[in-house]
Amino acid sequence: MKKTMLALAAASLFSAGSALAADPVAGKTKFETCLGCHGTSKWVNTYPTYLVPKLAGQHADYLVAALKAYRDGTRTHATMRANAGSLTDEDIADIAAFLSELKP
């Protein structure tokens, strides 16, 4: 019993120490490549023509879930899949933190 408790305590310390806090400053830099579409005026992309979602002020958890879904192919949009495919979990968290702090 004592060994089990020590193992659980050690595991919880290790997992807590490995978690990284999202960095909105880093997220701003990482988001710069997204401005080609998400920085367009009137939120309409030229080619192909489609409405680009407004991301400023979105909830961070939603943005994380959406980017991970694009990355793993659950959400289908070729451009988003290509861009999100190279993002790490840290990149996604940072971008979501940055965007969630912006005013819509």
N, C-alpha and C positions, 0 to 999 in steps of 0.2 A: 504494500500500500504506500509506504513511504517513498519507494523508488518511483512508483507511478506518479505521485504528486510532484516529485522533483523533475521528472521528465516533462510533465505538463507545464510546469512553471518555466522550465528552460525553453520549451517550444514557444510559449507565449512571449517570452522576452525576445527570442530571435525574430519572430514574425513582426512584433511591434517595432523592432529596430530596423527592419528592412523596408518598412513602408516609407515612401517619400512624400513629402507635402508638395502639392501642386504649386508651381511658381508662375504667377501671371506675367511677370516681367519676361521670363523666358518664353512664355506662351505668345507674347506679342511678337517676338522675333520669329518664332516658329509659324505664326499665322501669316506672315508676309507673303508666302507663296500662294496663299488662298485669296489674296486681294484681286487677282485677275478676274475672278468671277464674283466673289462676295464683296468686292469693293466697287462694283459697277453702279453707276447712277441709275435710278429708277428700278434697281434690282432685277433687270432683265439682261440676260446674256445675249450677245449678238448671234453667235452661231454655235451650236444650234440654238434657236430661240426658245428660251424657257425662263420661267420666273425663278430667280435665285432667292433662296430663303434668307430672311433677315436673321442674323445670328447674335447681334448685340443684345445683351440682357437675357439671353436664353438661360435656363437652369443648367448648371454644370453637369448634373447627372444625366440629363437628356442629351447634351452634347457628347459626353463620353460614350453613352450607349449608341448613339447614331454613328460616331466615328468608328467605333469597334465593329459595328454591323457592316459598315462599308468595307472596312479592312478585311473582315472574314467572308465577305460576299453575301451576307444575309440581306443587306439592302443593295439593290442593283442600280448603279449609275456609273457608267464606264469611267468618267473623269474622276468622280469621287473615289471610286475603287482604286484607281491608279494612284491618286494622291494619298489616300489613307493607308494604302498597302504598305508603305514604308515607315509609318509612324509607330513608335514604341508606345507602351502604356503610359510612360512618363510624358512623352510628347503630347499625347491625347489629353492627359490630365492638365498639363500646362496650358494648352490651347483653350480648353474648356474653362479653366480658371480666368484666363484673360477675357474671353468673350462674355462670361457671366457677370463680370464687373463693369462692362460698358453700359452706357445708357442707350436704350432702344431709340 
